[in-house]
Amino acid sequence: MKLDFSVIENYGQQYAAQVCDEFFNRTATINGQQILKLSNVAQVNMFVVNDLFEKWKADTEAFKSPYFNFDNDDVKAALKAFMNTASQHIMVKREHFEPMLSKAVVKTIILLLDPSKYFDDFVRDSPEFTLTKERLAQLVKYTKINNHIAKSMVEKMGSEDKVYVTVALNWLKEISDKVEFENADKFFEILSAKVPFRKESFIKASPKVIEEIPVKKAAKSFFDIEPEEDLDDENVPLPTVDKIQAEIDRKGTPAEIKLPGIDRLNDTFTGDLPTVNDLLKRDAIVGGTPLADLAFNRPIKSIADGVSLNQKFVFIGKLFDGDINAYSNAIDKIDACDNLSDAKNYMNKFLAPKYNWISVAEEANDFLEVVARKFQ
């Protein structure tokens, strides 16, 4: 399922405008207790409070001056008392509050429609590629819908104060595979009572639906495109599994199949279209073995052997600040590791903090997938 974020954001703006029109027509500001009761979905209110909490922490840090000793116990106690007192006197004008409310509605819809993405994004956004117990406690406190997921993460954390993001993502996958998410329909009914909408409008059409849309006679099919033509146009029809299977039946072994514009099976389509891997995982079977397994799970002797040319440029640019020597040195050190655990430790302790991989978590995880193939 692919969410249409532009539609979700547009709805968040409409909802925030409607609610603010009703509330601020009789007052110029809103306080903390009023925020907690404002929306007809409590989770929306909690996300606003969470946003205020983050701003409150940032203001506390900004208050500190390099000319005074803010580590002094008396100063720390006084500052804490002052900020706690300030937190009891929230007063927000509409111009500042409305964007916060819109953002809270968007987060709520994502949490309802795709809870896995919501929790995944939360973990990936952890500073310095590290998830702390304090950050998890904040997740439990302010996430009320599917709260059991957050609590299970806390249980996984145990007595540890922090873990690397890659470890936390593995926990999250394990938890999500075993539990059920809350039924979103009841919350959508409440939201729609304020500003009507159709849940389906938040979800992008599947590739099958896109394929069935009539194409003008002048338009070319995917297989008519010459290699030098641009294949990134989102309007180009995507080949279906049936077409791919037909190619398999006609040409024989998977190694002989070459789809137009795809040099390696692990090169993916851009944008919101599903990858070839996603398509092949559904149906394509050759000799009793999933075709995806043949292509994606094959062990490699060196990390470099599993990186396509396009991936190499992405990894160097995104993960190593454009430094090809740093990339090559990292490959050599990872290749020299005895096992996947040692390789992960090296990446988590040295590469991720040095190159701020938390800001490029998607590319970092793609890189980790290649590394994993080296140690199969």
Secondary structure, DSSP 8 states (H G I E B T S, - for coil): --B-HHHHHHHHHHHHHHHHHHHTTS-SEE-HHHHHTTSSSHHHHHHHHHHHHHHHHHHHHHH--TTS-TTSHHHHHHHHHHHHHHHTS--EEHHHHHHHHHHHHHHHHHHHH-HHHHHHHHHHT-GGGEEEHHHHHHHHHH--TTHHHHHHHHHHHTT-SEEEHHHHHHHHHHHHHHS----SHHHHHHHHHHS---GGGGB---HHHHHHS---TTS--GGG--TTS----TTS----HHHHHHHHHHH-SGGG---TT-SSTT---STTS--HHHHHHHH-EETTEEHHHHHHS---SSGGGG--HHHHHHIIIIISTT-HHHHHHHHHHHHT-SSHHHHHHHIIIIIHHHHTGGGGHHHHHHHHHHHHHHT-
